[in-house]
Amino acid sequence: MSKHAVKLLAQGLSIGEDTGFVECPFCMAAHEEKFSVTRTVTGLLYNCFRASCGASGFIPTGYWDDGPAARTTPKPKNRPYINALYLLTDMDTTFFKEEWGVDPIDFKVTSKDEYALPILHPVGFPRGWVIRQPVWKGVTSCPRKGVPNKPKALNYKDRHDHSRLSWSPWSRVVNPHQVVVVEDIISAWKIGQCYRDARGVALNGAKMGYPEAAEIAKENPTCVTIWLDPDVTNQAYKILHRWGLSFNYCRVVTSDADPKDMTPKQIEEILHVEW
């Protein structure tokens, strides 16, 4: 039954695509959402990153293919965000500045009281939105309520071929010496705004695959720093092992907190490198 659930999760995936992190059909640990399925030419790769579960395996095409029609790779659909977006109020701007010390450039709100965080191309133009429920661990001062029982965040790309990577605004640092790979947009923005020679780039739930690595390498930074959340340090080292040689220099940094929860001085101390 669980393998059938893997097949259902993979519906609509093209070869080389993955589901991102979703609820594991084996351990049902929805609160962690650490399960991923990738479609390959020959079948489905699946893996649960939750240590107490560890379900992983390969389902050959013959197991889950429903016939000749299913063997044709479906053309992926775009999923742009089509609902109205509105400017932040002064109340929202104050919240982001006081909570994380971030200037919420181009952040918006939805008609349903959610935040819309921009997915930015390396040169700065928007290519989608992360619709974020206004709930963060330990944060009680958010002025918005959001929509109960919806996923914490959903990615909407204007075009399917757009990356899910979201870069901190281009106007701050044109040719950065350092690109810092983090997990969320607020951390990326904070790094870009408080460290003069770096740009943050948020994974937004994406794995570091070839398109993401190629996009970062194209910017030709002197150093690529991988700085993920404290509970997924092992994933940071997997990225280093797989893609480190694609960059001029690549390293992993670890800390007890996300960049957005640190002071500018703490961020500078961690990121400063003698070139």
Summary of the structure (lengths in Angstrom):
residues: 275
radius of gyration: 19.2
end to end distance: 54.0
largest distance: 59.1
contacts: 795
relative contact order: 0.10
helix: 27%
strand: 22%
